[in-house]
Amino acid sequence: MKFLVTGAAGFIGFHTSQYLLNRGDTVIGIDNLNDYYDPSLKEARLSQLKNRDNFRFHKIDIIDKDAIDAIFKSESPDYVIHLAAQAGVRYSIENPYAYIDSNIMGFMNILEACRHNPVKHLVFASSSSVYGANTLMPFSVNHNVDHPLSLYAATKKSNELMAHTYSHLYQMPVSGLRFFTVYGPWGRPDMALFIFTKKILNGEKIDVFNNGQHKRDFTYIDDIVEGVVRVADNIATGNENWDSDKPDPATSKAAYRLYNIGSHSPVELMYFIELIEKNINKKAEINYLPLQPGDVPATYADVDTLINNVGYSPSTSIETGIENFINWYKEYHKI
């Protein structure tokens, strides 16, 4: 099968592309290689894909409608896995327009391209951030998510609504994936694991928000990718039992599905830091700070829908995942 993967040089896009290529699929990768974080890391990921026979790369920004339309017409993908986005909760407070451009206009271009060049299934990245002010744990796709706490979260909730609309209007099968704090080798430098590792190794203080009282459902990259591909293979269908008097947010009469992909095992941030210290054999110097605007104190994924529909539940332990990341970090940076 031919997959178009947006954000192919990104953290999740790179690993997803590798997985698909390894099982024999053709992958058309697109990415704008922007400088939100060090482009050399994106180039290094991409270099591992470019030498594969079934991989083709196009440097394109999803905001460029004409370029997106041209790729869809020339490549005619069977499936689309849309992972390109402007990421980051805190950065959305500093640079809000980047999120409207990429996450709203960019996603609109993908939806329109899928409408005019029909694909078997569009799978797109949402985020656990959509749970916002919700406190009932674990977070379930069957809960309403109407109180985002950051513009990033609001754009991801908007993506879910836009996708449902297109599924309803144009009989387009779509599935949205709410990722929970993804980590692992080749990860993003703006994420806590990368930042903490770098600073502890350099003897610098690390900033720990909410005075260390955070809990996160850290999810290892291999588990995320397995979930992404299994959902992509399981083409969304309408829910015949959907009740408009008691509307389930996770399904619809349209071919629309939502999934959490998380380890369903929240980890206290201070234990997370202890594991980093253990693996690099060095203690962290900590600067405790209050909760940041737009941040949430805890996340915890209910993955029952993922288990029931695609037969998968993430299983990599935080201990194994952090060890794998530290080993990669040392090798990549030649430490």
N, C-alpha and C positions, 0 to 999 in steps of 0.2 A: 504493500500500500504506500501511497505518497502522502506524507505529512508536511504541512507548512507550519513551522515553529517560529513564532515571533519572539524576539528577545533571545535569540539562539546563542549569543555570546554572554548572556547573563548567567547567574548562578544556577537557577533551576532549568533554564532553557538549554544550557550546555549539557547538563547531566541527562535531561530528557532526550536530547538529540542523540547522545551517545547510546542510550538504552535502545532507542528505535533502530539506530544503525546496526547495533550488535545483533538484533533479532532479524535483520534483513530488510527493513523498510527503507524507502527513499525519503530523505529529509531535505526540504528546502528551508534554509535558515535565513531569517532577516533580522537585522539589528542596526541601530544608528551609531553604535559605539560611542555614545556621548561620554562626557567627562564628569558625570555625577560622582563617580569614584574613578580611581586610576585606570585609564583605558588600557594600560599595558597588561593588566590582569585579564581583561576581556580578550585582548589579542592573544594572550597565552592560551586561554581556553579554546579560542577559535582555531589556533594553529593545530590543535589535536583533532579537530573535526575536518579541516580542509583537505587533509591527506586521505580521507575516506572516499571510496569510489562512489557511494550513493549519496554524497552530500554536496549540495550547491549553496553558495552563500551570496546574498545580495545586501549591500550596505544601503539600507532604506530606513527612513523615518516613517513610522506609522501615521504621522500627521500629514504626510504627503499623499493625498488621495489618488492622484494620477499614477504615482509609482506603485501604490498598493494594487490598484485596479489592473495595471499592466502585468504585475507578477501573477495575479490570480488568473488572468486570461492566458498568459503564456505557459504557466505551470499546471493549471487545472488540478489542484490538490484534492485528494479524497477526504482528508481530515485537516482541521486547523486546530492547533494548540496555541492559544494566544497568551503569552507570558510577558510580552513587552509592556512596560508601564513605568511611570515615575513612582518609585518606591520611597518609603520612609515617612513615619508619622511626624517627627520633629521638623524635617525639612519642609513639610507641607505648610508649616506656620511661617517659615521664612520666605518661601517662594511659591505662593499658592497658584499662580497662573500656569506654572509648569505642569501642575496636576490636571488642570482643566484641558490644556492642550493635549497632553499625552493620554490621560486616562478617560477623558470624555470624547474629545474630537477624534483621537486615535482609534478608540474602540468603535466609534460610529463608522469610521472608514472600514474597519474589519467587518462589522455587521453588514454594511452595504455591499461589500465585495462578496461576502458569503451569500447574500440575497441574489445577486446578479450572476454569480458563478457557483451554483448550488454544490454544497459539500455534504458528506454523509453525517458529519457531527462537528460542531464547534464547541471546543472546551476552552474555558477562559479562567484566568486567575482572579479570584476574589481575595478576601483576607479575613482573618479572625478579628481584625480591627472593626469590622462592621458591628460586632456585638456591643461596642461603645459603652453606654451607661448600664447595660444589663449586668445583674449580679447573680442571677440564678445559675448555679453550676451543676453539672457541666453544661457548657454552651451547646445548644442543640439547633440544628437547621430548622426544626419545627417551631422555634421561638421567633417572635417578631423582633426585628432589629431596626428600630425607628429613631434611635437616639445616638448618632455618631458623635465622637468627641474630637475628631480631627477632620480636616478637609480630605485627607487621604482616605479615611474610612468612608466619608460621604461619596467620594468618587467611586469607590468599590461597590457600595450599596447601589449607586446609580447604574453601574454596569449590570448588576443583577436585574434591575428593573428594565433596562434597555433590552437586555437579552430576552427576557420574558416577552416583551412586546413584539420583538421580531419573530420569536417562536410562534406566538399566537397569530400574527398577521400573515406570515409567509411559510408556515409549517416547517420551520427550521429547527432541527434537533440541537439543543444547547444544554451544556452542563457547566455550572459554576463551582469552583473549588476554593473553599476558604482555608488557606494555609495557616498553620500555627507555628510561629517562630522557627523558621527553617535554619538549620546550621549544618556544617560539615565541610569537607575538603573543597577547595575552590570557592569558598563562601565570600559574601560581600564584606568589604573592609569597613562599612559603616555599621555593621552589626556588633553586638556586645562581645561575642566570643573572639572575633578578630581584634577588636580594639583592646580588650583586656589582655589577650595574649601578647600583643605587640608592646603594650605599656609595661606589663610585668617584666618581660624580658629586658626592656630598656631601663628598668629601675624607676619608672615614672608612676606617679599616683594615678589610680583609676577613679573615675567618677561613678558613684553608685547611687542611683536615684531612689526616691521613696525610702530613704534611710535603710536600704537593703531589704525592705519588706515585700519585694516583688516575688510573684510566683509566675512561672511561664511554662506552657506546654511545649517545651523544646522538641522539635521533630527533625529527625535525621534526614539528610537529603535523599538517601536511597529509598527510604520509606515514602517520601513525598513523590518521587518519580514513579515508584511502583503504583501508587494511588492514581497519579495523573494518567498513566498509560492504561491501567485497568478501566478507569472511567471512560477514557476515549474509546476503548474497544467495546464498551457497553453503551451502545447508542441510546440516547434519551428517548423516552416514550411518554405519552400522556398518561396521567393517573385516572383510570376509569371511575375510581371511587371518590374523586375529588369533590368536596362538598362546598359549594359557594356560600352556604350559610355559616360554615365553620372552615374558612379557607386555610389550608396548610401552606405556609410560606415556602416549603421546600419542594413542592410539586405543583402540578397544574393539569388542567385538561389539555393544555398545550404540551409539546414534547420538551419539557423543561425540568431540570433537576439541579438541586444544590447538595453539596457534600462538604463536610468538615474533613480535613486531612490533618490529624494531630496525633501525638503519641498517647493521648488520653491518660497522661501521667504527669501532673504538674510538678515542677522542680523549684525549690526555693533558690533564689538568686545566690544566696551566700554559699549553698552547697555547690552550685554551679562554679562559683569562684574557687572553692576548695579543690574541685577536680582539676581546674586549670593549674593551680599551684602545685598539686601533686604531680601532674604530668610534665611540668617544666622545672620541678624541684626548686621553686623559688616563691617566697611569700609576697603577697600583694600589699602595697600601701594604698589605703582606701580613703577617699574623700567622700563622706556621706552628704547627700543632698536631698532636698524635698522632691515630691512627685512633680514631674515635668508636665506642662500644659499639653493636653491631648493624649497623655499616656493613661493606661489602665493598670491597676495594681495586680491583677491576676487574670490568667486565661486557662481554660480547661475544656478540651474538646470531647463532645459526645460523638463517637464514630459509628454508632449503631447502623445508620443508613448506609455507610460505606461497607460495613460488614454484610449487611443483608442484601445489598444490590450487586456488589462486585466481589464479595467473598474475601475482603482484605482488611487487615488491621495492622497499623504500624507496630513494630516490635523491637527496634534497636534501642538498647539501654543508653541512658545519658553517659554512663561510664565508658562504654565502648565508643560512642560517637565522639566524645571529647578527645579520647586517646587518638582516634583516627585523624581528627582535625589537627591536633598538635604535631603528630608525625608528618602530616602533609605540610604544615606551615614551616616546620624546620627544614624539610627537604626543598620546598619552593624557595625559601629565603636563604638556603645554604648555611644554616646555623649549625 
